[in-house]
Amino acid sequence: MSDLPDKKQKCIRDSYIYKCAQYLWRRFARGPHARWRRRQHLPLWKSDTERKVVLIDAGAHEGQLFTECLDSQLNVMVNTIAGASLGAPYFLVDSLQGSEIHLFEPNAVHIPALEHYRQNVEATVFVHNACAWIEDGYQSFYLSEGEWGDMGSTLYADKDFPDERESLDLESVQQVKSVDLGAFIRETTSQMNYVILKLDVEGAEFDILPALIDGGELEYVDELHIEWHDNCFDGAIPKRKELEREIRRRNLYYVEWY
């Protein structure tokens, strides 16, 4: 390098410094090292503990968020379900006390259970009887039946269940309200918040995620938790791989949900 002109050497050096700084920011400023930083009391532009937590649960069902992931004081519990995050806390934040929680559930049957949590937890909880989607309006919603009840209900009539213990009742179709999730994120959160997005939307992730990527709303998200349903739709596995590549290019913590 010493034989290169001074100006070119400076450009190479500056580029290297920039890349190192960018790597350190991505590794430590946000994402999976946030918990370690807090324990080490490392000062940053705005630490996670000072940022308001906003959790968006798209596909809340009966409130499994509260029964499986949090204790009665809204402290985050350790994942005991076999999966990618087994043995780790469900979320990187220690507690959801004082946070803002949005529960999206299109099936009106489950709204009373969610309202119970809204009234009995130490957080600001909003219950939305609607599905998270790519536009505001109304969508056809197909109920599932079988051993798992209606947990597999979906917006897609062509959803296939690899497990024979569950199927769609195509005659039990409802018209449900839909909310543009990208617009909702823009209007409800800011990059000053610590935003957790959980998607368990029975196949709609393959439409919602590209819209969030194209619209830039995924840049608002600090933690992304997804239950994939690539085994329920033809041609979905390559789509999942491409979406995971796009997600990993971004500065957020991503975990597969189970």
Helices and strands as residue ranges (DSSP letters): H 6-24, I 25-29, G 31-33, H 34-40, G 48-50, E 53-58, H 64-64, I 65-69, E 100-104, G 108-110, H 111-120, E 124-128, E 131-133, E 137-146, E 166-180, H 181-188, E 194-199, H 205-215, G 217-220, E 223-226, G 230-232, H 236-248, E 253-256
